[in-house]
Amino acid sequence: MTYSIDVVVVEVKADFDPFGGEYTLVSFGYKLPIPLPPQVDKTFPSSPKPTYYKHGLHVFIPREKWTGQYNMWEEYHLIVKDNGEVELKKKET
């Protein structure tokens, strides 16, 4: 059964290996619904709704291949097929 979910870029940072290799780490996450306590609805002004992102996928791109392909908060669609193939498509708006 194919698994698919909408994800967003939640982290872009520099990463290194013990042998001197330099990488850019791009992490993708998906929103988890967080229920608010009942008393929050009665406050004015209302509190902002908390958002929690669960890790969905991360990609290490060698520094020499990094051209700014991903930016924070960009939305993508992640598809994991039965044969193990992973597909990441930019979400069309």
C-alpha positions as CSV (number, residue, x, y, z in Angstrom):
1,M,0.0,0.0,0.0
2,T,1.4,3.4,-1.0
3,Y,1.9,5.9,1.8
4,S,1.5,9.6,1.0
5,I,1.4,12.8,3.2
6,D,1.9,16.5,2.9
7,V,5.1,17.8,4.5
8,V,6.8,21.2,4.9
9,V,10.5,22.1,5.2
10,V,11.0,22.6,9.0
11,E,14.8,22.8,9.1
12,V,17.7,23.7,6.8
13,K,21.2,23.5,8.4
14,A,24.8,22.8,7.9
15,D,26.0,19.3,8.7
16,F,29.4,17.5,8.7
17,D,30.8,14.0,8.8
18,P,33.9,12.9,10.8
19,F,36.0,12.8,7.6
20,G,35.5,16.5,6.7
21,G,32.6,16.1,4.4
22,E,30.2,19.1,4.4
23,Y,26.5,18.7,3.8
24,T,23.2,20.6,4.0
25,L,20.6,18.8,6.1
26,V,17.0,19.4,5.0
27,S,14.3,18.1,7.3
28,F,10.7,17.7,6.4
29,G,7.8,17.4,8.9
30,Y,4.0,17.1,9.0
31,K,1.6,18.9,11.3
32,L,0.1,17.0,14.2
33,P,-3.3,18.1,15.5
34,I,-3.0,19.4,19.1
35,P,-6.2,19.6,21.1
36,L,-6.6,22.8,23.1
37,P,-7.7,22.7,26.7
38,P,-11.4,23.7,27.1
39,Q,-10.5,26.8,29.2
40,V,-8.4,28.3,26.3
41,D,-11.6,28.9,24.2
42,K,-12.9,31.3,26.9
43,T,-9.9,33.6,26.9
44,F,-9.9,36.9,25.1
45,P,-7.9,37.6,23.0
46,S,-7.6,34.0,22.1
47,S,-4.3,32.3,22.4
48,P,-2.5,31.2,19.2
49,K,-3.0,27.6,18.4
50,P,0.1,25.6,19.1
51,T,1.6,23.7,16.2
52,Y,3.8,20.5,16.5
53,Y,5.6,19.0,13.5
54,K,6.5,15.3,13.4
55,H,9.6,14.3,11.5
56,G,8.7,12.8,8.1
57,L,12.0,12.7,6.1
58,H,15.4,14.2,6.0
59,V,17.9,14.6,3.2
60,F,21.6,15.2,3.3
61,I,22.8,17.2,0.2
62,P,26.6,17.5,-0.3
63,R,27.7,21.1,0.0
64,E,29.0,21.3,-3.5
65,K,25.6,20.2,-4.9
66,W,23.6,22.6,-2.6
67,T,22.1,25.4,-4.7
68,G,19.3,26.5,-2.3
69,Q,16.8,23.9,-3.7
70,Y,14.7,24.0,-0.5
71,N,13.5,26.9,1.6
72,M,11.9,27.0,5.0
73,W,8.1,26.4,5.1
74,E,7.8,25.3,1.5
75,E,5.2,22.6,1.1
76,Y,5.8,19.2,-0.6
77,H,4.0,15.9,-1.1
78,L,5.8,12.8,0.1
79,I,5.0,9.5,-1.5
80,V,6.5,6.2,-0.3
81,K,5.7,3.3,-2.7
82,D,5.4,-0.4,-1.9
83,N,8.7,-1.2,-3.6
84,G,10.6,1.3,-1.4
85,E,10.8,4.2,-3.9
86,V,10.4,7.6,-2.3
87,E,9.0,10.6,-4.3
88,L,9.0,14.2,-3.1
89,K,7.0,16.6,-5.2
90,K,6.6,20.3,-4.7
91,K,3.0,21.0,-3.8
92,E,1.2,23.1,-6.3
93,T,-0.7,26.1,-5.0
